Amino acid sequence: MTNLTGPVVVGIDGSAAALHAMQWAVQEALARDVALRLVHVVEGPTPHTSPHQHFDLETQYGQTALRAAEAALTDTYTPVKIDTALIYGPVDTVLVDESLDAAMICLGSVGVDKLASTVLGSTALTLATQAHCPVAIIRDQDQHDLARTDGWIVAVIDRQPDSHVVLGHALDIARRRKARVLALGVWSAELGETAYDELDRQLRDCQQSYPDVHARAVAVPASAPPYLENWDEPVALVVMGSAEADLVPRLLGPRHPSGLRYANCSVLVIRD
């Protein structure tokens, strides 16, 4: 169960992608009135148990990365409580442990498929499937994408018990970020009109708490990526339940030469 009073944790590795994820996470921390916890993980033993200079350098790098991230927030006068931590150990294990007491955990990504052999890529996939709280994997943006503010929030709705939670998160984020919501129902083709009727009912029920958010419902007899490949408008964020976490690599993969519009979106996996 997600700790609603816990911090929003951000993995800081010194990259621009991590700083972008941190800026995205600030709004989530402010909305929940919780701290923003910046964590850098040094993979290896503590300096007290290792005589190797390599770990001293890694420690210095981590401290520098955390200071730079904190300074970036301080310079913008962001009214959020900031907590920093330098932790030693396997990065996947450390961040999964961090998720136990977190309201959300955020990572930056320039493409999970592209970086699948690196710490960032493998960690993103591990957290998407093993974390104990919602996991946001924030797609890095190029200069063209930075000007984009009109992306849809897509809620992937299936017949899982947490579908109303997924839709609620999408509507809440859309309200705060002044975005639109696409409730994308992915059900068996055999359900026919019943699938759309059920999806429409779920959306109307959830939207009663968010009457100011523009939303529409679409039911498709497939998974989300094939439909989004032909969606002709930009997508900023895809929100999905833990049962759909295996879609993360496809949604966050490298930019496709065909120019798929969803290829630059971020992903939020709800784990309640």
ZITAUR-V884254 format. One record per residue. N is the residue number from 1. RES is the residue in one small letter. PSI is psi in radians with two decimals (999 if undefined). BURIAL is b if it has 9 or more other ideal C-beta (glycine too) atoms within 8 Angstrom, else e. D_FIRST is the distance of its C-alpha to the first C-alpha in Angstrom with 1 decimal. Layout:
BEGIN
n->(N N)
res->(RES RES)
psi->(PSI PSI)
burial->(BURIAL BURIAL)
d_first->(D_FIRST D_FIRST)
END
This chain:
BEGIN
n->(1 2 3 4 5 6 7 8 9 10 11 12 13 14 15 16 17 18 19 20 21 22 23 24 25 26 27 28 29 30 31 32 33 34 35 36 37 38 39 40 41 42 43 44 45 46 47 48 49 50 51 52 53 54 55 56 57 58 59 60 61 62 63 64 65 66 67 68 69 70 71 72 73 74 75 76 77 78 79 80 81 82 83 84 85 86 87 88 89 90 91 92 93 94 95 96 97 98 99 100 101 102 103 104 105 106 107 108 109 110 111 112 113 114 115 116 117 118 119 120 121 122 123 124 125 126 127 128 129 130 131 132 133 134 135 136 137 138 139 140 141 142 143 144 145 146 147 148 149 150 151 152 153 154 155 156 157 158 159 160 161 162 163 164 165 166 167 168 169 170 171 172 173 174 175 176 177 178 179 180 181 182 183 184 185 186 187 188 189 190 191 192 193 194 195 196 197 198 199 200 201 202 203 204 205 206 207 208 209 210 211 212 213 214 215 216 217 218 219 220 221 222 223 224 225 226 227 228 229 230 231 232 233 234 235 236 237 238 239 240 241 242 243 244 245 246 247 248 249 250 251 252 253 254 255 256 257 258 259 260 261 262 263 264 265 266 267 268 269 270 271 272)
res->(m t n l t g p v v v g i d g s a a a l h a m q w a v q e a l a r d v a l r l v h v v e g p t p h t s p h q h f d l e t q y g q t a l r a a e a a l t d t y t p v k i d t a l i y g p v d t v l v d e s l d a a m i c l g s v g v d k l a s t v l g s t a l t l a t q a h c p v a i i r d q d q h d l a r t d g w i v a v i d r q p d s h v v l g h a l d i a r r r k a r v l a l g v w s a e l g e t a y d e l d r q l r d c q q s y p d v h a r a v a v p a s a p p y l e n w d e p v a l v v m g s a e a d l v p r l l g p r h p s g l r y a n c s v l v i r d)
psi->(2.32 2.39 1.81 -0.35 0.00 2.97 2.84 2.02 2.39 2.24 2.08 2.08 0.18 -0.01 2.80 -0.57 -0.70 -0.69 -0.63 -0.73 -0.66 -0.76 -0.67 -0.70 -0.43 -0.78 -0.61 -0.69 -0.75 -0.70 -0.57 -0.15 0.85 2.98 2.73 2.02 2.02 2.12 2.23 2.30 2.21 2.03 1.81 3.14 2.85 2.80 -0.47 -0.35 0.00 2.23 -0.02 2.35 -0.47 -0.75 -0.52 -0.75 -0.70 -0.68 -0.79 -0.71 -0.78 -0.74 -0.71 -0.74 -0.72 -0.72 -0.72 -0.71 -0.78 -0.69 -0.64 -0.63 -0.73 -0.68 -0.43 0.06 0.68 2.16 1.08 2.47 2.27 2.29 2.36 2.63 2.32 2.02 2.42 2.43 -3.12 2.24 -0.72 -0.81 -0.77 -0.82 -0.58 -0.72 -0.70 -0.60 -0.30 -0.63 0.27 2.65 -0.51 2.67 2.37 2.43 2.63 2.64 2.41 0.24 1.87 -0.76 -0.78 -0.59 0.36 -0.42 0.00 2.97 -0.79 -0.83 -0.84 -0.62 -0.70 -0.76 -0.71 -0.80 -0.64 -0.52 -0.29 -0.20 2.78 0.16 2.99 2.49 2.11 2.15 1.88 2.06 2.26 2.72 2.47 3.12 -0.60 -0.73 -0.47 -0.46 -0.11 2.14 0.08 0.33 2.55 2.66 2.02 2.16 2.04 1.96 2.19 -2.82 0.39 2.69 -0.41 0.18 -0.64 -0.52 -0.74 -0.83 -0.69 -0.75 -0.76 -0.76 -0.69 -0.79 -0.71 -0.69 -0.82 -0.53 0.15 0.87 3.04 2.71 2.32 1.96 1.83 1.77 2.16 1.60 2.95 2.46 -0.44 -0.35 -0.40 -2.32 -0.42 -0.65 -0.83 -0.70 -0.74 -0.73 -0.78 -0.68 -0.77 -0.76 -0.77 -0.70 -0.82 -0.62 -0.19 -0.52 -0.14 1.02 -0.31 -0.04 2.18 2.22 2.65 2.75 2.43 2.22 2.26 2.50 0.90 -3.05 2.99 -0.80 -0.78 -0.66 -0.76 -0.38 -0.49 0.07 2.21 0.32 2.71 2.53 2.18 -0.65 2.39 2.14 2.26 2.81 2.99 -0.45 -0.33 0.14 -0.39 -0.16 -0.19 -0.84 -0.68 -0.67 -0.52 0.25 3.04 2.74 2.24 2.47 -0.39 -0.10 0.66 2.27 -0.43 -0.06 -0.26 0.24 2.86 2.94 2.41 2.05 2.09 2.22 1.52 999)
burial->(e b b e e b b b b b b b b b e e b b b b b b e b b b b b b b e b e b b b b b b b b b b e e e e e e b e e e e b b e b b e b b b b b b e b b b e b b b e e e e e b e b b b e b b b b e b b e b b b e b b b e b b b b b b b b e b b b b b b e e e b b b b b b b b b b e b e b b b b b b b b b e e e e e e b e e b b b b b b b b e e e b b b b b b b b b b b b b b e b e b b b b b b b b b e e e b e e e b b e b b b e b b e e b b e e b e e b e b e b b b b e e e b b b b b e e b e e b b b b b b b b b e b b e b b b e b b b e e e e e e b b b b b b b b b b b b e)
d_first->(0.0 3.8 6.5 8.9 11.8 11.6 14.3 14.9 16.0 19.1 20.9 24.5 27.2 30.2 30.4 31.0 28.1 25.7 27.4 27.0 23.2 23.2 25.2 22.8 19.8 21.9 21.6 17.8 17.9 20.7 19.1 16.1 18.6 17.0 18.7 19.4 19.1 21.7 21.5 24.4 24.4 27.7 27.8 29.9 30.8 31.0 34.5 35.3 35.1 36.7 40.2 39.9 40.6 38.2 35.2 37.0 37.3 33.7 32.7 35.2 33.9 30.3 31.5 33.6 30.8 28.5 31.5 32.4 28.9 28.9 32.5 31.7 29.3 31.7 34.6 33.0 32.4 28.8 27.5 24.2 23.4 23.7 22.5 23.8 23.4 25.6 24.0 25.8 24.7 23.7 22.1 19.6 18.5 18.5 16.4 13.7 13.7 13.7 10.5 8.7 9.6 10.1 9.6 11.4 13.8 17.2 20.2 23.7 25.4 29.0 28.3 26.2 29.0 31.5 29.7 28.2 30.3 29.3 26.5 25.0 25.1 23.8 20.9 19.9 19.9 18.0 15.1 15.1 14.6 12.8 10.6 6.9 7.1 9.8 13.1 16.4 19.6 22.4 25.8 28.7 31.5 35.2 37.6 38.0 34.3 34.0 36.0 33.8 31.9 32.1 29.5 27.5 23.7 23.2 20.3 20.4 20.0 20.3 20.0 16.3 14.1 12.1 15.5 15.5 12.4 14.3 17.4 16.1 15.0 18.5 20.3 18.8 19.7 23.1 24.0 23.5 25.3 27.9 27.3 27.6 25.1 26.0 24.0 24.8 24.6 25.0 26.2 29.0 32.5 33.4 31.5 33.9 33.9 31.3 28.7 29.8 30.0 26.4 25.2 27.5 26.1 22.5 23.7 25.9 23.2 20.8 23.7 24.8 22.5 23.9 27.6 28.7 27.0 29.2 27.6 29.1 28.0 29.3 28.9 29.9 30.4 29.1 26.3 25.8 27.9 31.2 31.0 30.1 33.1 35.3 33.5 36.2 34.1 32.0 28.2 26.3 22.7 21.2 17.7 16.3 13.6 12.7 15.6 18.0 17.2 20.6 22.3 21.5 24.8 26.9 25.6 25.8 29.0 32.3 34.2 36.1 39.9 39.9 38.0 34.8 33.4 29.7 30.3 29.6 26.3 23.0 19.7 16.2 13.7 10.6 7.7 5.3)
END
